[in-house]
Every structure is written in structure tokens, then in C-alpha cells.
Amino acid sequence: MVIVVYDIPDDKRRTKLSNFLEGYGRRVQFSVFECFISLEEMRQLHEKVKKFVLPTEDNVRFYWIFAEAMSMTLTVGSEKPAPPPNFYVL
């Protein structure tokens, strides 16, 4: 799992990034997404996110969370991280 956290002061750039990240994971807080993707997909996501940010003003961080650490996650007021259900498009 990858946690993507961002601080982007510009509303337009922040909205574009947020909308983009919704295609990769689940929003768990205003500027935090949980993404159940592979390490290679995280690297690709990292490259794609660069198009949305202004490096001198914005901050985006990617945290790779190992499966062992996920099982030790504690939450208050929300559910624990869980991968989305598998589904098939026919």
C-alpha cells in the first residue's frame, strides 16, 4: 500500500491532483490517499504527479507501507485500510 500525502496551497492545482489520485486510491482525509498499488505503480504514479505540482510551492509525499505494518494500523473513528474489492468489467 502507498500513502500519498500532499500540501498544495493553490486550489486549482490541489483539485486537479485530488481528482487524479481518486483514480488510484481512496481518500481517507482531505489531503491523504490510500492506494493499493505495486511498488512499480508507485514509481509511475510519482512521475505522473509531477505534472500537477509546482515544486517551489507544493509538497507531495509517497509512503510505501509494508503488509506487516498494515496489520498493525490503529484508527479512531474510521475503518482500517482495506484493499478495494476485486471486480471484473465485462
Secondary structure, 3 states (H helix, E strand, C coil): CEEEEEECCCHHHHHHHHHHHCCCCEEEECCEEEECCCHHHHHHHHHHHCCCCCCCCCEEEEEECCHHHHCCCCCCCCCCCCCCCCCCCC
